[in-house]
Amino acid sequence: MSATTEPNVGIFTLGGPLTTEPAEPIEVPEREEWALPNGFAWVFPGEGNRGGLVRPVIMADGFNLGRSRLDTLYQGLESGFPFISELRRRGRDVILLGFEERSASILDNAQAAEAAIMRAIAEQLGDARLVVGGFSMGGVVTRYALAHLETQRMDHRTGLYFSYDSPHRGASIPVGVQAFSHFIPFPNNFAKQMNSPAARQMLWRHYDKDTGKVGVAPERTEFLTALDRVGNWPQIPMTIGVANGRGDGVGLPDVKPGEVALRVDRIYPGTTFYTQAQGDDATAAYLNRRFPKAEKTITTSGFPELDGAPGGTLHTYKILADAMEHLGGKADLRHEDVCFVPSVSAVAVRDIDKQDDLYVNINGLAPEESELDDFLCSSTTTAHTAITEELCTWLMDRLPD
């Protein structure tokens, strides 16, 4: 480590199970590849489907940095539960949709989704309705794409739209963690991810590296306006969604507000991240570096207790702690996981800015309170986009004939 600067710990990006290499590699079968505007797709025919697409299911990749790694996505979709294999066994043609830049604007990546839909229609044999959706932000990309096609009076021939732990009402990355990405005295991938167009559109609250303020990014306001302009949701297909978080109002009971989540020493000494608390001027993080010398306290006002909320989780602090230790730091890690996509956001029943809404018992609400036609929350808290038999079976049982 240089005596004049702290090390560049921003060598990582935050991502869920579908963006990480599986412990045991799974062989990816032969497939056709499509080149698309701002993206590409891998096509896996369903069992017994010869000579063309018969019952296409388009599934879009989610948020991270860089080009989609569809081999990793495929393996993630076969881990925990063999989702792709089961779809193909049921005669579904699986089309994995990837993006040239996963952190690009949702509107830009929606162009890839629209092109994939139109190509599937052009190559399809028969008249089965399409299934279109995605994982994490991929569910928001395809939601916009279908709605936009409808406003253009283009027949997308889609019978079912689905989302898998998608942040319909926004996602949460602790603002202290966002701020730390820009506190690292080097350009780094983590900061690039946190400041990307997609992050600024997706995150409920964003840390602005230029002003140091926490608020709604203008890109999010612009995206929500664009979504409203196309009617918010596609109107023709049935819309369904699943959440990796629970629906009974129970989140992460061990993640209590205002506690130390991670404290670092040796490098960035004394830097401390706290779990999100309510109230004004709640300390989210204390950031310290020796070279070049700087310190900063990050506070929030009017936030609910997001980190322990019901929802799909990310290994946010575990990933950060591992990066610190890899470069010689000492990490006192108290909470590996925090909520990333609240359940109420994934099934579109509430905004996430109020404590009571964030922790509402979704199972006790009238079904019509959701903007989706049907939805399911996980019976246990699971990682964001974790592929589980419970959620996948529920989805597959609702695919149109």
C-alpha positions as CSV (number, residue, x, y, z in Angstrom):
1,M,0.0,0.0,0.0
2,S,1.3,3.4,-0.9
3,A,2.2,5.7,2.0
4,T,0.4,8.6,0.2
5,T,-3.0,7.1,-0.4
6,E,-5.5,4.5,0.9
7,P,-5.9,1.4,-1.4
8,N,-8.5,1.2,-4.1
9,V,-11.1,-1.0,-2.4
10,G,-13.7,-0.2,-5.1
11,I,-12.8,-3.3,-7.1
12,F,-16.2,-4.9,-6.6
13,T,-19.8,-4.3,-7.6
14,L,-22.9,-5.2,-5.7
15,G,-24.9,-8.0,-7.2
16,G,-27.2,-10.9,-6.3
17,P,-27.0,-14.7,-6.9
18,L,-27.7,-14.3,-10.6
19,T,-24.5,-12.2,-11.1
20,T,-22.1,-14.4,-9.2
21,E,-20.3,-17.6,-10.3
22,P,-21.9,-20.7,-8.8
23,A,-19.8,-22.9,-6.5
24,E,-20.2,-25.8,-8.9
25,P,-20.2,-24.8,-12.6
26,I,-23.2,-25.9,-14.7
27,E,-22.8,-26.7,-18.3
28,V,-24.6,-24.2,-20.6
29,P,-26.1,-26.1,-23.6
30,E,-25.9,-25.1,-27.2
31,R,-28.0,-22.1,-28.2
32,E,-28.6,-19.6,-30.9
33,E,-27.5,-16.0,-30.4
34,W,-29.3,-12.9,-31.5
35,A,-27.7,-9.5,-31.9
36,L,-30.0,-6.7,-30.8
37,P,-29.9,-2.9,-30.3
38,N,-28.1,-2.3,-27.0
39,G,-28.2,-6.0,-26.2
40,F,-28.2,-9.6,-27.3
41,A,-30.0,-12.8,-26.5
42,W,-29.4,-16.6,-26.2
43,V,-32.2,-18.8,-27.4
44,F,-32.8,-22.3,-26.0
45,P,-35.5,-24.3,-27.7
46,G,-38.1,-26.1,-25.6
47,E,-38.3,-29.9,-25.7
48,G,-40.0,-31.2,-28.8
49,N,-39.9,-27.8,-30.5
50,R,-38.2,-28.3,-33.8
51,G,-37.4,-25.7,-36.5
52,G,-38.5,-22.6,-34.8
53,L,-39.9,-20.9,-31.7
54,V,-43.2,-22.3,-30.5
55,R,-43.9,-21.0,-27.0
56,P,-41.3,-18.2,-26.3
57,V,-40.4,-17.0,-22.8
58,I,-38.2,-13.9,-22.8
59,M,-36.3,-13.4,-19.5
60,A,-34.3,-10.2,-19.1
61,D,-31.1,-9.8,-17.1
62,G,-30.9,-7.4,-14.1
63,F,-28.7,-4.6,-12.8
64,N,-24.9,-4.6,-12.5
65,L,-21.9,-3.1,-14.2
66,G,-20.8,-4.0,-17.7
67,R,-22.0,-6.4,-20.4
68,S,-24.4,-9.1,-19.4
69,R,-22.8,-12.4,-18.7
70,L,-25.5,-14.8,-19.8
71,D,-23.4,-17.9,-19.0
72,T,-23.4,-16.7,-15.3
73,L,-27.1,-15.8,-15.5
74,Y,-27.9,-19.3,-17.0
75,Q,-26.1,-21.0,-14.2
76,G,-27.8,-18.9,-11.6
77,L,-31.2,-19.8,-13.1
78,E,-30.3,-23.4,-12.7
79,S,-29.0,-23.2,-9.2
80,G,-31.3,-23.8,-6.2
81,F,-34.0,-24.9,-8.7
82,P,-33.5,-25.8,-12.4
83,F,-35.8,-23.1,-13.7
84,I,-34.6,-23.1,-17.3
85,S,-34.6,-26.9,-17.6
86,E,-38.1,-27.1,-16.1
87,L,-39.4,-24.4,-18.5
88,R,-37.9,-26.3,-21.5
89,R,-39.2,-29.6,-20.2
90,R,-42.7,-28.0,-20.3
91,G,-42.1,-27.1,-24.0
92,R,-41.2,-23.5,-23.5
93,D,-38.5,-21.8,-25.6
94,V,-36.3,-19.8,-23.2
95,I,-34.8,-16.6,-24.5
96,L,-32.3,-15.0,-22.1
97,L,-32.0,-11.3,-22.9
98,G,-28.7,-9.6,-22.1
99,F,-27.6,-6.0,-22.4
100,E,-24.4,-4.4,-23.7
101,E,-24.3,-2.3,-20.5
102,R,-26.4,-3.4,-17.6
103,S,-26.1,-0.1,-15.9
104,A,-27.3,1.9,-18.9
105,S,-30.6,3.8,-18.8
106,I,-33.7,1.6,-18.5
107,L,-35.0,3.3,-21.6
108,D,-32.0,2.4,-23.6
109,N,-32.1,-1.2,-22.5
110,A,-35.8,-1.3,-23.2
111,Q,-34.9,-1.0,-26.9
112,A,-33.2,-4.4,-26.6
113,A,-36.3,-5.9,-25.0
114,E,-38.5,-4.5,-27.7
115,A,-36.3,-5.9,-30.5
116,A,-36.2,-9.3,-28.8
117,I,-40.0,-9.3,-28.6
118,M,-40.4,-8.4,-32.3
119,R,-37.9,-11.0,-33.4
120,A,-39.5,-13.7,-31.4
121,I,-42.8,-12.9,-33.0
122,A,-41.2,-12.9,-36.5
123,E,-39.6,-16.4,-35.9
124,Q,-42.5,-18.0,-34.0
125,L,-44.4,-21.0,-35.4
126,G,-48.0,-21.0,-34.4
127,D,-50.0,-18.4,-32.4
128,A,-49.1,-19.1,-28.7
129,R,-48.9,-15.8,-26.7
130,L,-45.4,-14.8,-25.5
131,V,-44.3,-14.6,-21.9
132,V,-42.1,-11.6,-21.2
133,G,-40.4,-10.5,-18.0
134,G,-37.2,-10.3,-16.1
135,F,-35.2,-10.5,-12.9
136,S,-34.5,-7.4,-10.7
137,M,-34.2,-4.4,-13.0
138,G,-34.9,-6.7,-16.0
139,G,-38.5,-6.7,-14.8
140,V,-38.7,-2.9,-15.0
141,V,-37.0,-2.8,-18.4
142,T,-39.5,-5.3,-19.9
143,R,-42.4,-3.6,-18.1
144,Y,-41.5,-0.3,-19.8
145,A,-40.8,-2.0,-23.2
146,L,-44.2,-3.7,-23.3
147,A,-46.0,-0.5,-22.3
148,H,-44.1,1.5,-24.8
149,L,-44.9,-0.9,-27.6
150,E,-48.6,-0.5,-26.8
151,T,-48.4,3.3,-27.0
152,Q,-46.8,2.8,-30.4
153,R,-49.8,0.6,-31.4
154,M,-47.4,-2.3,-32.0
155,D,-48.8,-5.8,-31.3
156,H,-46.4,-7.4,-28.8
157,R,-48.5,-10.6,-28.7
158,T,-47.7,-11.1,-25.1
159,G,-50.1,-12.9,-22.9
160,L,-48.2,-12.7,-19.6
161,Y,-45.7,-10.3,-18.1
162,F,-43.8,-11.3,-15.0
163,S,-41.2,-9.7,-12.7
164,Y,-38.9,-11.5,-10.3
165,D,-38.0,-9.3,-7.3
166,S,-38.1,-6.2,-9.4
167,P,-37.9,-2.7,-7.8
168,H,-41.2,-1.4,-9.0
169,R,-41.3,1.2,-6.3
170,G,-37.6,1.6,-5.9
171,A,-34.6,-0.2,-4.3
172,S,-32.3,0.6,-1.4
173,I,-28.6,0.7,-1.1
174,P,-27.5,2.3,2.2
175,V,-26.5,5.9,1.4
176,G,-23.4,5.5,3.6
177,V,-22.2,2.7,1.3
178,Q,-23.0,4.8,-1.8
179,A,-21.1,7.7,-0.3
180,F,-18.1,5.5,0.5
181,S,-17.8,4.5,-3.2
182,H,-16.9,8.1,-4.0
183,F,-14.7,8.6,-0.9
184,I,-12.2,6.1,-2.3
185,P,-9.5,8.3,-3.8
186,F,-9.4,6.5,-7.2
187,P,-11.8,6.0,-10.1
188,N,-13.4,2.6,-9.3
189,N,-16.0,0.2,-10.5
190,F,-18.1,0.5,-7.4
191,A,-18.5,4.2,-7.8
192,K,-19.2,3.8,-11.5
193,Q,-22.0,1.4,-10.6
194,M,-23.5,3.6,-7.9
195,N,-23.5,6.7,-10.1
196,S,-24.7,4.9,-13.3
197,P,-27.9,5.9,-15.1
198,A,-29.7,2.7,-14.0
199,A,-28.7,3.2,-10.4
200,R,-29.9,6.8,-10.4
201,Q,-33.2,5.6,-11.9
202,M,-33.7,2.6,-9.7
203,L,-32.6,3.8,-6.2
204,W,-35.3,5.3,-3.9
205,R,-32.7,7.7,-2.6
206,H,-29.3,8.5,-4.2
207,Y,-26.1,10.0,-2.8
208,D,-25.0,12.8,-5.1
209,K,-21.2,12.8,-5.3
210,D,-21.0,16.4,-6.5
211,T,-23.2,18.0,-3.9
212,G,-22.9,15.4,-1.1
213,K,-26.7,15.5,-0.7
214,V,-29.0,12.6,-0.4
215,G,-32.3,12.7,-2.4
216,V,-34.3,11.6,-5.4
217,A,-32.0,11.6,-8.4
218,P,-33.3,13.7,-11.3
219,E,-32.9,10.6,-13.5
220,R,-35.4,8.8,-11.3
221,T,-37.9,11.6,-11.6
222,E,-37.4,11.6,-15.4
223,F,-37.8,7.8,-15.6
224,L,-41.0,7.8,-13.5
225,T,-42.4,10.5,-15.8
226,A,-41.5,8.4,-18.9
227,L,-43.1,5.4,-17.3
228,D,-46.3,7.4,-16.6
229,R,-46.3,8.6,-20.2
230,V,-46.7,5.0,-21.4
231,G,-49.4,4.2,-18.9
232,N,-47.1,2.8,-16.1
233,W,-47.9,-0.8,-17.0
234,P,-48.7,-2.8,-20.1
235,Q,-52.5,-3.1,-20.4
236,I,-52.8,-6.1,-22.6
237,P,-51.0,-9.0,-20.9
238,M,-51.8,-10.4,-17.4
239,T,-49.2,-9.0,-15.0
240,I,-47.7,-11.1,-12.2
241,G,-44.7,-10.8,-9.9
242,V,-42.8,-12.5,-7.1
243,A,-40.9,-11.1,-4.2
244,N,-37.8,-12.7,-2.5
245,G,-38.9,-11.1,0.7
246,R,-41.7,-12.2,3.0
247,G,-45.3,-10.9,2.9
248,D,-46.2,-11.0,6.5
249,G,-44.4,-7.8,7.5
250,V,-41.4,-9.7,9.0
251,G,-38.0,-8.6,7.6
252,L,-34.6,-9.1,9.2
253,P,-35.3,-9.0,13.0
254,D,-31.6,-9.1,13.8
255,V,-30.9,-5.9,11.8
256,K,-32.0,-3.3,14.3
257,P,-31.9,0.4,13.4
258,G,-28.9,2.5,14.3
259,E,-26.5,-0.3,15.0
260,V,-23.0,-0.8,13.7
261,A,-23.2,-2.9,10.5
262,L,-19.5,-2.7,9.6
263,R,-16.5,-1.1,11.2
264,V,-13.1,-1.0,9.4
265,D,-9.6,-0.6,10.7
266,R,-6.0,-0.6,9.3
267,I,-7.2,0.9,6.1
268,Y,-9.8,3.7,6.1
269,P,-9.4,3.4,9.9
270,G,-12.5,3.9,12.0
271,T,-14.8,4.0,9.0
272,T,-18.1,2.8,10.3
273,F,-21.5,2.0,8.6
274,Y,-24.7,2.0,10.6
275,T,-28.0,0.3,9.9
276,Q,-30.7,2.8,8.8
277,A,-32.6,4.5,11.5
278,Q,-35.6,6.8,11.5
279,G,-35.5,10.4,12.6
280,D,-33.6,13.5,11.6
281,D,-29.8,13.6,11.2
282,A,-29.5,9.9,11.8
283,T,-25.9,8.8,11.2
284,A,-25.6,6.4,8.3
285,A,-21.8,6.3,8.1
286,Y,-18.6,7.9,9.4
287,L,-16.0,7.8,6.7
288,N,-12.3,8.3,7.4
289,R,-9.1,8.0,5.3
290,R,-5.5,8.8,6.1
291,F,-4.1,9.5,2.7
292,P,-5.2,12.0,1.4
293,K,-6.6,12.9,4.8
294,A,-10.3,13.3,4.9
295,E,-13.3,12.5,7.1
296,K,-17.0,12.8,6.5
297,T,-20.2,11.9,8.4
298,I,-23.2,10.9,6.3
299,T,-26.6,11.5,7.8
300,T,-30.2,11.0,6.7
301,S,-33.5,12.6,7.7
302,G,-37.0,11.2,7.3
303,F,-35.9,7.7,6.3
304,P,-37.8,4.5,7.4
305,E,-35.8,1.5,8.7
306,L,-34.9,0.2,5.3
307,D,-32.0,-2.2,6.1
308,G,-34.1,-4.6,8.2
309,A,-37.3,-4.3,6.1
310,P,-39.1,-7.3,4.6
311,G,-37.5,-7.8,1.2
312,G,-35.0,-9.6,-1.0
313,T,-31.5,-9.1,0.5
314,L,-28.1,-8.3,-0.7
315,H,-24.7,-9.3,0.9
316,T,-24.0,-5.5,0.9
317,Y,-21.7,-5.3,3.9
318,K,-20.2,-8.8,3.4
319,I,-19.1,-7.8,-0.1
320,L,-17.6,-4.5,1.3
321,A,-15.9,-6.3,4.2
322,D,-14.4,-8.9,2.0
323,A,-12.9,-6.2,-0.3
324,M,-11.5,-4.4,2.7
325,E,-9.9,-7.5,4.1
326,H,-8.5,-8.5,0.7
327,L,-6.5,-5.3,0.7
328,G,-5.2,-5.6,4.3
329,G,-8.0,-4.1,6.2
330,K,-9.6,-5.4,9.4
331,A,-13.4,-5.7,9.3
332,D,-15.7,-6.0,12.2
333,L,-18.8,-7.2,10.3
334,R,-22.0,-7.3,12.3
335,H,-24.6,-7.5,9.6
336,E,-23.8,-9.3,6.3
337,D,-27.1,-8.8,4.6
338,V,-29.6,-5.9,4.4
339,C,-32.8,-5.4,2.4
340,F,-32.3,-4.4,-1.2
341,V,-35.7,-4.6,-2.8
342,P,-38.5,-4.3,-0.2
343,S,-41.4,-6.7,-0.6
344,V,-43.9,-3.9,-1.0
345,S,-41.8,-2.6,-4.0
346,A,-41.4,-6.0,-5.6
347,V,-45.2,-6.6,-5.6
348,A,-46.1,-3.0,-6.2
349,V,-48.4,-2.5,-3.2
350,R,-46.8,0.5,-1.4
351,D,-44.1,3.1,-1.8
352,I,-41.2,2.6,0.5
353,D,-40.8,6.0,2.1
354,K,-43.0,5.4,5.2
355,Q,-42.3,3.0,8.0
356,D,-45.8,1.6,8.2
357,D,-46.0,1.0,4.4
358,L,-42.6,-0.6,4.3
359,Y,-43.4,-3.1,7.0
360,V,-47.1,-3.6,6.1
361,N,-48.5,-7.1,6.3
362,I,-49.0,-7.6,2.6
363,N,-50.8,-11.0,3.1
364,G,-53.5,-9.1,5.0
365,L,-54.2,-6.6,2.2
366,A,-56.9,-6.9,-0.4
367,P,-55.3,-8.3,-3.6
368,E,-56.4,-5.3,-5.7
369,E,-54.1,-3.0,-3.7
370,S,-51.3,-4.3,-5.9
371,E,-50.7,-2.8,-9.3
372,L,-50.1,-6.4,-10.5
373,D,-52.9,-8.8,-11.4
374,D,-51.4,-11.5,-9.2
375,F,-48.3,-11.9,-7.0
376,L,-46.5,-14.1,-4.4
377,C,-44.2,-13.2,-1.6
378,S,-41.6,-15.7,-0.4
379,S,-42.5,-17.7,2.7
380,T,-39.0,-17.0,4.0
381,T,-36.6,-14.1,3.5
382,T,-34.3,-15.0,0.6
383,A,-31.5,-13.3,-1.3
384,H,-32.5,-10.8,-4.0
385,T,-33.3,-12.9,-7.2
386,A,-32.5,-16.2,-5.5
387,I,-34.1,-18.9,-7.6
388,T,-36.4,-21.0,-5.4
389,E,-38.8,-23.8,-6.1
390,E,-41.6,-22.0,-4.3
391,L,-41.4,-18.8,-6.5
392,C,-40.5,-20.6,-9.8
393,T,-43.3,-23.2,-9.5
394,W,-45.8,-20.5,-8.8
395,L,-44.7,-18.6,-11.9
396,M,-44.7,-21.6,-14.2
397,D,-48.2,-22.6,-13.0
398,R,-49.5,-19.3,-14.3
399,L,-47.9,-19.4,-17.8
400,P,-50.6,-19.2,-20.5
401,D,-51.4,-22.4,-22.5
